[in-house]
């Protein structure tokens, strides 16, 4: 049972917490620091390297810093959205970014097939950690039975320093991620027959950090009317069985952590969403 839990947890966490995609590989030519004129420049090319004689001296192309891919994270996100739109329209299963693929183990991908079930999808920009840099949220508003507005996250994407994009969280057919506010997320989904997994996590400005993972497991598969679930709670990213909480202690601690996460104001409840027609 321990191996099964660890395997399921690894798959879920890989689906929820990991992911790396590059939005584009379109370097732009720059002339900064190379002020070259026809009168003062002589180019010499060999099989191994290319150098330029300039008024600033000899500079090797190999030592020049790479040109930025985008002027801002918003531009990178627009390239990402354009690629996602094409992927959805073409009936692709998952979208990893313009230069991404599923070759990397644990790499997250937006469930394009899942978005294709609707006539459109939505996205918005936010600044969860207040650092002045936008994050991209692909998702939509939904409503609980109580009438409360829910923010469903189909994809949570952040730009990296190189102008690429990291996909940190997703929703798909068997798992749904909800934004609670102030950087906190609640993910809930099936871990297999008789197993339900819920996770509370938060965005720390760079990555997704796990706060708690709760396993609700029916040992008989949930078919028998008398089959009672067993609860196991893992705190943080510690998946050790020795440190896990069980039974009422697990559910009690989970409810406290969830209440704290839900106590924050949800800034996306008033967000302006852009619709993309499929």
LUMTIBA-127281 format. One record per residue: x, y, z of N, C-alpha, C, O in turn; residue in one letter. Coordinates in steps of 0.05 Angstrom, whole numbers, padded with zeros to 5 digits, always signed. Atoms other than C-alpha are relative to their C-alpha. Layout:
// LUMTIBA-127281
XYZXYZXYZXYZa/...
This chain:
// LUMTIBA-127281
+00017-00024+00000+00000+00000+00000+00017+00025+00000+00011+00045-00013x/-00018-00023-00001+00058+00047+00016+00011+00006-00028+00013+00029-00035x/-00010-00004+00026+00087+00036-00054-00020+00012-00019-00014+00030-00035x/+00021-00010+00016+00020+00049-00086-00004+00030+00005-00007+00046-00013x/+00004-00029-00007+00011+00114-00047+00022+00017-00011+00017+00038-00022x/-00022-00016+00009+00080+00137-00064-00001+00004-00030+00006+00025-00041x/+00002-00001+00029+00069+00121-00138-00021+00020-00008-00017+00037-00025x/+00022-00018+00006+00002+00156-00140+00007+00029+00007+00002+00047-00009x/-00008-00028-00009+00029+00216-00101+00020+00011-00020+00018+00035-00026x/-00020-00010+00018+00088+00221-00148-00013+00009-00026-00006+00030-00038x/+00013-00007+00025+00042+00221-00209-00017+00025+00003-00016+00043-00014x/+00017-00023-00005-00006+00271-00178+00017+00025+00002+00011+00046-00010x/-00017-00024-00004+00049+00318-00155+00014+00008-00026+00018+00032-00031x/-00012-00007+00026+00083+00312-00223-00019+00015-00017-00012+00033-00032x/+00021-00013+00016+00017+00332-00255-00006+00027+00010-00013+00045-00005x/+00009-00025-00012+00005+00389-00206+00023+00019+00004+00019+00043+00000x/-00020-00019-00010+00072+00417-00184+00023+00004-00019+00037+00024-00018x/-00023-00003+00017+00123+00405-00238-00008+00009-00027-00032+00010-00033x/+00007-00006+00027+00126+00428-00308+00019+00021-00011+00025+00041+00003x/-00018-00020+00011+00172+00465-00354-00004+00001-00030-00001-00020-00044x/+00002-00002+00029+00158+00491-00423+00013+00025-00009+00014+00045+00006x/-00012-00024+00012+00194+00540-00467-00019+00012-00020-00029-00002-00038x/+00020-00013+00017+00149+00591-00501+00010+00004-00028-00007+00003-00047x/-00010-00005+00027+00194+00605-00561+00030-00001-00001+00043+00002+00019x/-00029-00001+00004+00263+00601-00590+00005+00019-00023+00016+00011-00044x/-00002-00020+00022+00263+00665-00632+00018+00023+00010+00008+00044+00017x/-00018-00021-00010+00325+00704-00612+00000+00024-00019-00003+00021-00043x/+00000-00024+00015+00328+00776-00635+00028+00011-00002+00043+00011+00017x/-00026-00012+00004+00389+00808-00666+00002+00026+00015-00016+00042+00013x/-00004-00026-00013+00417+00865-00624+00027+00011-00009+00044-00004-00018x/-00025-00013+00008+00471+00916-00639+00013+00013+00023+00033+00027+00020x/-00011-00013-00024+00484+00939-00567+00028-00010+00004+00034-00034+00004x/-00027+00007-00006+00557+00941-00552+00017-00008-00024+00039-00017-00021x/-00014+00009+00023+00576+00926-00624+00004+00022-00020+00012+00016-00043x/-00001-00024+00017+00575+00997-00654+00020-00003-00023+00043+00006-00020x/-00019+00006+00022+00606+00975-00720-00007+00016-00025-00030+00019-00032x/+00004-00015+00025+00615+01016-00783+00014-00014-00023+00032-00031-00018x/-00013+00012+00023+00635+00996-00853+00030+00006-00001+00046-00009-00011x/-00027-00009+00002+00699+01035-00845+00017-00013+00022+00041-00015+00019x/-00016+00009-00023+00720+01005-00778-00004-00030+00006+00007-00040+00025x/+00006+00028-00006+00694+00933-00783+00011-00018-00021+00009-00014-00045x/-00010+00021+00017+00727+00872-00812-00008-00026+00012-00001-00032+00035x/+00010+00025-00011+00694+00804-00803+00017-00023-00011+00023-00025-00035x/-00016+00024+00007+00734+00740-00803-00015-00024+00009-00023-00026+00032x/+00015+00024-00007+00700+00673-00805+00017-00025-00004+00031-00028-00024x/-00014+00026+00001+00731+00605-00790-00020-00022+00006-00043-00016+00012x/+00018+00022-00006+00702+00536-00779-00008-00002+00029-00029-00012+00035x/+00005+00003-00028+00705+00542-00704-00013+00024+00013-00030+00021+00031x/+00011-00024-00013+00687+00614-00687-00001+00023-00020+00013+00022-00041x/+00001-00024+00017+00670+00682-00717+00006+00023+00018-00005+00026+00040x/-00007-00024-00016+00700+00747-00692-00005+00024-00017-00005+00023-00042x/+00005-00025+00014+00687+00819-00710+00020+00020+00011+00023+00024+00035x/-00018-00021-00007+00739+00874-00711-00017+00026+00002-00028+00035-00018x/+00016-00024-00004+00704+00935-00681+00016+00022+00013+00039+00017+00020x/-00013-00022-00013+00722+01003-00653+00004-00006+00030+00020+00007+00043x/-00002+00007-00028+00713+00969-00585+00020-00023+00004+00025-00031+00027x/-00019+00022-00003+00763+00914-00600-00012-00025-00013-00033-00024-00026x/+00009+00025+00011+00755+00841-00620-00019-00014+00019-00012-00018+00042x/+00020+00013-00016+00692+00808-00594-00008-00027-00013-00015-00027-00036x/+00008+00026+00010+00677+00734-00602-00030-00003+00003-00041+00003+00024x/+00029+00005-00001+00605+00715-00619-00007-00019+00023-00028-00018+00034x/+00005+00020-00020+00612+00658-00570-00002+00012+00028-00014+00000+00046x/+00000-00012-00027+00621+00706-00511-00023+00020+00003-00027+00030+00025x/+00021-00019-00002+00562+00751-00527-00023-00012+00016-00030-00035+00012x/+00023+00010-00015+00503+00745-00478-00023-00005-00019-00026+00010-00039x/+00023+00006+00017+00440+00714-00509-00020+00023+00000-00024+00035+00021x/+00020-00022+00001+00389+00765-00533-00025-00010+00013-00032-00033+00011x/+00025+00008-00013+00324+00765-00493-00020-00008-00021-00021+00003-00043x/+00021+00010+00018+00267+00727-00525-00023+00019-00003-00034+00022-00024x/+00023-00018+00000+00214+00777-00505+00007+00025+00016+00024+00025+00033x/-00004-00025-00014+00210+00848-00481-00013-00001+00028-00005+00013+00046x/+00014+00002-00026+00162+00828-00424-00012-00027+00002-00015-00042-00017x/+00014+00025-00004+00128+00769-00393-00027-00002-00014-00035-00023-00023x/+00026+00000+00014+00062+00791-00424+00003-00009-00029-00014-00022-00040x/-00005+00008+00028+00092+00782-00493+00004-00030-00002-00006-00043-00020x/-00004+00029-00001+00115+00712-00474-00026-00014+00004-00031-00035-00009x/+00026+00013-00005+00045+00696-00449-00017+00001-00025-00032-00018-00030x/+00015-00002+00025+00014+00720-00514+00008-00022-00020-00009-00034-00033x/-00010+00022+00017+00058+00672-00553-00010-00027+00010-00018-00044-00006x/+00010+00025-00013+00038+00617-00504-00030-00004-00007-00038-00026-00014x/+00029+00002+00005-00037+00632-00512-00005-00006-00029-00023-00022-00036x/+00004+00006+00029-00031+00633-00588+00006-00029-00006-00009-00041-00022x/-00007+00028+00004+00003+00565-00587-00021-00018+00012-00028-00039+00000x/+00021+00017-00012-00049+00537-00539-00025+00000-00017-00038-00021-00020x/+00024-00002+00017-00106+00562-00584+00003-00019-00024-00017-00033-00030x/-00004+00018+00023-00076+00525-00643-00002-00029+00008-00013-00045-00006x/+00000+00028-00009-00066+00462-00602-00028-00009+00006-00035-00032-00001x/+00028+00007-00006-00139+00463-00579-00015-00005-00026-00030-00024-00029x/+00015+00002+00025-00165+00475-00649+00009-00025-00017-00007-00036-00032x/-00010+00023+00015-00121+00419-00677-00005-00026+00013+00002-00047+00003x/+00007+00025-00014-00146+00369-00627+00023-00014+00014+00022-00038+00018x/-00022+00012-00014-00080+00358-00591-00008-00007+00028-00026+00005+00040x/+00006+00008-00027-00080+00323-00524+00009+00020+00021-00008+00029+00037x/-00012-00018-00020-00034+00368-00484+00017+00021-00015+00028+00016-00036x/-00017-00022+00011+00002+00434-00497+00022+00006+00019+00016+00013+00043x/-00023-00005-00017+00072+00443-00470+00014+00026-00005+00035+00032+00007x/-00013-00024+00008+00089+00509-00502+00010-00002-00028+00013-00025-00038x/-00009+00001+00028+00113+00528-00572+00024-00018-00005+00026-00030-00026x/-00024+00016+00004+00180+00493-00562+00000-00024+00019+00020-00038+00021x/+00001+00022-00020+00157+00442-00510-00009-00026-00012-00018-00027-00035x/+00009+00027+00008+00142+00368-00514-00005-00016+00025+00000-00006+00048x/+00004+00018-00023+00124+00310-00469+00023-00019+00004+00021-00039+00017x/-00024+00017-00003+00194+00281-00474+00012+00000+00028+00024-00019+00036x/-00011-00002-00027+00213+00306-00405-00018-00012+00020-00042-00005+00022x/+00017+00013-00021+00188+00262-00349-00008+00020+00021+00008+00035+00031x/+00010-00019-00020+00144+00301-00302-00008+00027-00011-00017+00044+00004x/+00006-00026+00012+00134+00358-00351-00030+00004-00001-00044-00014-00012x/+00029-00005+00001+00065+00389-00343-00008+00010-00028+00008+00022-00042x/+00011-00010+00025+00022+00404-00403-00029+00008+00005-00044-00005+00020x/+00028-00009-00002-00044+00443-00409-00017-00021-00015-00010-00029-00037x/+00018+00020+00013-00100+00393-00424-00016+00013-00022-00039+00022-00017x/+00013-00013+00022-00118+00420-00492-00026-00015-00007-00046-00002-00014x/+00025+00015+00006-00169+00364-00504-00022+00007+00019-00046+00007+00012x/+00019-00007-00021-00203+00384-00439-00013+00027-00006-00037+00031-00003x/+00010-00027+00008-00209+00457-00462-00018-00002-00024-00036+00015-00028x/+00015+00003+00025-00237+00433-00529-00029-00009+00005-00045-00008-00013x/+00027+00008-00006-00299+00408-00494-00019+00024+00001-00044+00021-00001x/+00016-00024+00001-00323+00480-00492+00005+00015-00026+00022+00008-00042x/-00003-00016+00024-00331+00532-00546+00022+00021+00002+00029+00033-00018x/-00020-00020-00005-00279+00577-00515+00014-00005+00026+00005-00022+00042x/-00013+00000-00026-00229+00585-00459+00008+00028+00008+00007+00046-00009x/-00005-00027-00010-00209+00644-00416+00027+00002+00014+00038-00018+00023x/-00025-00004-00014-00146+00674-00388+00001+00028+00012-00014+00046+00003x/-00003-00027-00012-00125+00733-00344+00029+00001+00011+00042-00019+00015x/-00026-00004-00012-00061+00763-00316-00005+00009+00029-00024+00022+00036x/+00002-00008-00027-00049+00772-00242+00029+00003+00011+00048-00004-00002x/-00026-00002-00013+00008+00788-00194-00003-00010+00029-00007+00006+00048x/+00007+00012-00026-00001+00740-00136+00020+00007+00022+00011+00011+00045x/-00020-00004-00021+00064+00753-00100+00008+00030+00002+00025+00037+00018x/-00005-00029-00002+00065+00829-00112+00027+00009-00007+00037+00029+00003x/-00027-00008+00007+00133+00831-00145+00000+00017-00026+00022+00023-00036x/+00002-00016+00024+00108+00871-00205+00002-00016-00026+00002-00004-00047x/-00001+00017+00023+00113+00812-00252-00025-00017-00002-00033-00029+00017x/+00026+00014+00004+00050+00781-00281+00004-00030+00000+00025-00041-00008x/+00003+00029+00004+00030+00708-00276-00024-00003-00018-00042+00013-00019x/+00022+00006+00019-00017+00677-00328-00018-00022+00012-00008-00043+00019x/+00020+00019-00009-00080+00642-00305-00019-00007-00023-00033+00011-00032x/+00020+00009+00020-00119+00601-00356-00021-00014+00016-00016-00033+00030x/+00021+00011-00017-00186+00585-00325-00027+00013-00005-00031+00025-00026x/+00027-00011+00003-00257+00608-00313-00013+00002+00027-00004-00011+00046x/+00016-00001-00024-00308+00626-00261-00021-00022+00000-00032-00029-00021x/+00022+00019-00003-00356+00574-00234-00014+00007+00026-00006+00026+00040x/+00015-00007-00024-00405+00573-00177-00007-00025+00016-00015-00045+00005x/+00006+00021-00018-00414+00529-00117-00030-00001+00005-00045+00017-00003x/+00028+00002-00005-00482+00504-00094-00010+00023+00018-00033+00031+00017x/+00007-00023-00018-00481+00560-00042-00002+00026-00015-00011+00046-00004x/+00000-00025+00015-00474+00611-00098+00027+00014+00000+00031+00034-00013x/-00026-00012-00002-00402+00626-00080+00015-00003-00027+00013-00024-00040x/-00016+00000+00025-00357+00644-00139+00025-00017+00004+00040-00013+00023x/-00024+00017+00000-00304+00592-00153+00018+00007-00024+00007+00012-00046x/-00018-00005+00022-00242+00604-00195+00014-00026-00007+00031-00036+00009x/-00011+00026+00008-00224+00541-00233+00025+00006-00018+00024+00022-00036x/-00026-00005+00014-00151+00539-00258+00005-00023-00019+00011-00045-00010x/-00007+00020+00020-00140+00501-00323+00030+00000-00005+00041-00020-00014x/-00029-00001+00003-00068+00524-00324+00011+00024+00015+00000+00046+00011x/-00013-00022-00014-00023+00567-00280+00029+00001-00011+00044-00018-00008x/-00025-00002+00015+00037+00593-00319+00016+00024+00010+00004+00046+00014x/-00017-00023-00008+00096+00637-00298+00023+00002-00020+00033-00018-00030x/-00022-00004+00018+00150+00668-00342+00026-00002+00015+00028+00005+00039x/-00026+00002-00012+00223+00653-00328+00018+00022-00009+00009+00038-00026x/-00018-00022+00006+00283+00699-00333+00009+00000-00029+00018+00020-00040x/-00009+00002+00027+00300+00673-00402-00022+00006-00020-00018+00004-00045x/+00022-00006+00018+00232+00691-00431-00017-00024-00007-00035-00022-00023x/+00017+00023+00004+00204+00621-00429-00022-00001+00020-00027+00018+00035x/+00023+00003-00019+00145+00594-00389+00001-00026+00014+00009-00047+00003x/+00002+00025-00016+00136+00544-00333-00030-00004+00006-00043+00014+00015x/+00028+00008-00007+00069+00508-00326+00001-00013+00027+00012-00035+00030x/-00002+00009-00028+00061+00499-00251-00024-00017+00009-00020-00036+00025x/+00024+00015-00008-00010+00474-00243-00019-00003-00024-00020+00014-00042x/+00020+00004+00021-00065+00446-00288-00025-00013+00012-00025-00022+00035x/+00023+00017-00005-00134+00416-00286-00003-00019-00025+00005-00012-00047x/+00006+00018+00022-00155+00357-00328-00025-00016+00006-00039-00010+00025x/+00025+00015-00002-00210+00305-00335-00005-00011+00028-00028-00012+00036x/+00004+00014-00025-00198+00271-00268+00011+00017+00024+00013+00006+00046x/-00011-00017-00022-00169+00329-00227-00006+00029-00006-00003+00038-00028x/+00007-00029+00004-00190+00401-00216+00015+00017+00021+00017+00010+00044x/-00014-00019-00017-00150+00459-00188-00017+00025+00003-00026+00036-00016x/+00016-00024-00006-00186+00516-00154+00018+00021+00014+00034+00014+00031x/-00015-00021-00012-00155+00583-00136-00016+00011+00024-00039+00019+00021x/+00013-00009-00025-00171+00604-00064+00005+00030+00006-00011+00042+00020x/-00007-00027-00006-00137+00672-00062+00027+00003+00014+00035-00015+00028x/-00026-00006-00013-00071+00703-00040+00020-00021-00006+00037-00027+00011x/-00020+00019+00008-00032+00651-00078-00006-00029+00008+00011-00046+00003x/+00007+00028-00009-00067+00589-00048-00018-00014-00020-00035-00002-00032x/+00014+00017+00018-00094+00532-00089-00011-00025+00014+00002-00035+00033x/+00011+00026-00010-00138+00471-00075-00004-00018-00025-00018-00011-00043x/+00002+00019+00021-00130+00411-00121-00013-00025+00010-00006-00035+00032x/+00015+00024-00009-00177+00352-00117-00004-00018-00024-00012-00009-00045x/+00004+00019+00022-00180+00289-00159+00002-00029+00008+00008-00035+00031x/+00000+00028-00004-00182+00215-00167+00029-00011-00002+00044-00003-00019x/-00026+00013+00001-00120+00174-00151-00002-00029-00008+00017-00044-00006x/+00005+00028+00007-00151+00109-00175-00025-00010+00013-00039+00006+00026x/+00024+00012-00011-00206+00062-00155+00000+00002+00031+00018-00008+00044x/+00003-00002-00029-00229+00079-00084+00019+00019+00013+00021+00020+00037x/-00019-00019-00012-00177+00134-00075-00005+00028-00010-00006+00033-00034x/+00004-00029+00007-00189+00209-00073+00022+00015+00014+00029+00011+00037x/-00023-00015-00010-00132+00258-00064-00006+00030-00002-00015+00040-00022x/+00003-00029+00000-00135+00331-00044+00026+00013+00010+00040+00003+00027x/-00025-00013-00007-00078+00380-00039-00004+00030+00003-00018+00043-00014x/-00001-00029-00004-00070+00451-00012+00029+00008-00005+00047-00003+00006x/-00027-00010+00007-00011+00489-00041-00001+00030-00004-00022+00042-00005x/-00001-00029+00004+00013+00560-00051+00023+00007-00018+00043-00008-00020x/-00021-00011+00017+00055+00601-00099+00018+00018+00016+00009+00037+00028x/-00019-00015-00017+00118+00627-00066+00015+00022-00016+00034+00033-00006x/-00013-00019+00016+00138+00673-00123+00018-00013-00021+00025+00000-00041x/-00016+00015+00019+00179+00620-00159-00012-00027-00008-00010-00035-00031x/+00010+00027+00005+00145+00553-00153-00024-00005+00018-00032+00012+00034x/+00023+00008-00017+00086+00516-00122+00011-00016+00023+00027-00035+00020x/-00009+00013-00025+00097+00494-00050-00024-00015+00012-00045-00003+00015x/+00022+00016-00012+00055+00438-00019-00003+00007+00029+00017+00009+00044x/+00006-00004-00028+00021+00453+00047-00010-00025+00013-00003-00031+00036x/+00011+00025-00011-00017+00388+00057-00012-00016-00022-00023-00005-00042x/+00013+00018+00018-00040+00327+00019-00016-00020+00016-00005-00033+00034x/+00018+00018-00014-00099+00286+00043-00009-00023-00018-00020-00018-00040x/+00009+00024+00014-00113+00215+00020-00026-00010+00014-00027-00014+00038x/+00024+00013-00009-00184+00189+00027-00003-00026-00015-00009-00027-00039x/-00002+00026+00014-00181+00115+00012-00020-00020+00011-00023-00024+00035x/+00019+00022-00007-00235+00061+00011+00015-00026-00005+00020-00033-00028x/-00015+00025+00003-00199-00004+00024-00014-00021-00016-00001-00038-00029x/+00015+00019+00016-00255-00043-00008-00008+00010-00027-00025-00001-00041x/+00006-00011+00026-00257+00001-00069-00024+00019+00000-00031+00030-00020x/+00023-00018-00002-00318+00040-00043-00025-00012-00010-00046+00002-00011x/+00024+00013+00010-00367-00011-00069-00019-00009+00022-00044-00008+00019x/+00017+00009-00022-00392-00038-00003-00012+00023+00016+00002+00042+00021x/+00013-00022-00015-00443+00006+00034+00013+00006+00027+00013+00029+00036x/-00013-00004-00026-00406-00005+00099+00029+00007-00001+00043+00010+00019x/-00028-00006+00004-00339+00011+00069+00006+00028+00009-00003+00047-00004x/-00006-00027-00011-00312+00069+00111+00028+00008-00011+00046-00008-00012x/-00026-00009+00010-00255+00112+00083+00021+00002+00022+00014+00007+00046x/-00023-00005-00018-00187+00115+00116+00014+00025-00010+00018+00029-00034x/-00012-00026+00006-00153+00183+00119+00029+00001+00008+00036-00008+00030x/-00028-00004-00006-00079+00198+00115+00008+00028-00010+00002+00035-00032x/-00008-00028+00006-00050+00268+00117+00030+00003+00000+00043-00005+00020x/-00029-00006+00002+00020+00288+00094+00003+00030+00000-00010+00044-00015x/-00004-00028-00003+00043+00356+00115+00024+00010-00016+00045-00003-00017x/-00021-00010+00017+00084+00399+00069+00006-00019-00023-00013-00030-00035x/-00007+00019+00021+00122+00358+00018+00012-00026+00012+00025-00041-00002x/-00010+00024-00014+00140+00304+00070-00020-00023-00004-00041-00023+00008x/+00017+00023+00006+00111+00239+00044+00007-00024+00017+00000-00047+00010x/-00009+00022-00017+00141+00197+00100-00024-00012+00015-00040+00004+00027x/+00022+00013-00015+00092+00146+00130+00004+00004+00030-00016+00005+00045x/-00006-00003-00028+00126+00156+00197-00011+00027+00011-00019+00028+00034x/+00009-00027-00008+00106+00230+00199-00029+00006-00007-00039+00027+00000x/+00027-00005+00009+00037+00222+00168-00020-00001+00023-00015-00015+00043x/+00022+00001-00020-00027+00234+00208-00022-00017-00011-00026-00020-00036x/+00021+00019+00009-00085+00185+00206-00026+00005+00014-00027+00017+00036x/+00026-00001-00013-00159+00182+00220-00010+00028+00006-00007+00046-00010x/+00011-00026-00008-00192+00239+00258+00021+00021+00003+00016+00045-00002x/-00022-00019-00002-00125+00271+00271+00006+00011-00028+00012+00035-00030x/-00006-00009+00027-00114+00275+00196-00021+00019-00010-00015+00040-00021x/+00022-00017+00010-00183+00303+00179-00001+00027+00016-00008+00047+00004x/+00001-00024-00016-00180+00353+00237+00021+00020-00009+00016+00044-00011x/-00021-00018+00009-00113+00381+00215-00005+00010-00028+00001+00033-00034x/+00006-00009+00027-00135+00383+00143-00020+00023+00000-00017+00043-00014x/+00021-00021-00001-00197+00424+00160+00011+00026+00010+00003+00047+00000x/-00013-00024-00010-00154+00474+00198+00016+00013-00022+00015+00038-00026x/-00017-00011+00021-00105+00482+00141-00017+00011-00023-00011+00032-00034x/+00018-00009+00021-00162+00488+00090-00014+00026+00008-00017+00044-00009x/+00014-00024-00009-00199+00540+00132+00019+00024-00002+00010+00046-00009x/-00019-00022+00001-00136+00582+00136+00005+00008-00029+00006+00032-00035x/-00004-00006+00029-00125+00577+00060-00024+00015-00012-00021+00032-00029x/+00024-00012+00011-00197+00596+00046-00007+00027+00013-00025+00041+00003x/+00006-00025-00014-00196+00655+00093+00011+00025-00015+00003+00047-00008x/-00012-00022+00015-00157+00698+00043-00020+00011-00020-00037-00004-00031x/+00017-00012+00021-00192+00747-00003+00009-00010-00028+00033-00011-00033x/-00007+00011+00027-00195+00719-00074+00000+00023-00020-00022+00032-00029x/-00002-00023+00018-00170+00775-00118-00009-00006-00028-00015+00012-00043x/+00009+00007+00027-00188+00736-00181-00030+00000-00003-00041-00003-00025x/+00029+00000+00002-00262+00739-00163-00010+00025-00016-00032+00024-00027x/+00007-00024+00014-00262+00809-00194+00017+00004-00025+00019+00026-00036x/-00018-00002+00022-00213+00794-00250-00014+00004-00026-00037-00005-00029x/+00010-00003+00028-00224+00813-00323+00011-00023-00016+00036-00025-00020x/-00009+00024+00016-00221+00749-00365-00003+00006-00030-00023+00017-00039x/+00000-00002+00030-00204+00749-00439-00009-00027-00011+00002-00048-00005x/+00010+00024+00012-00244+00699-00479+00014-00006-00027+00018+00011-00043x/-00012+00009+00025-00211+00658-00534-00019-00019-00013-00024-00041-00002x/+00019+00017+00014-00260+00629-00584+00015-00023-00014+00034-00018-00028x/-00014+00023+00012-00241+00559-00606-00011-00005-00028-00002-00023-00042x/
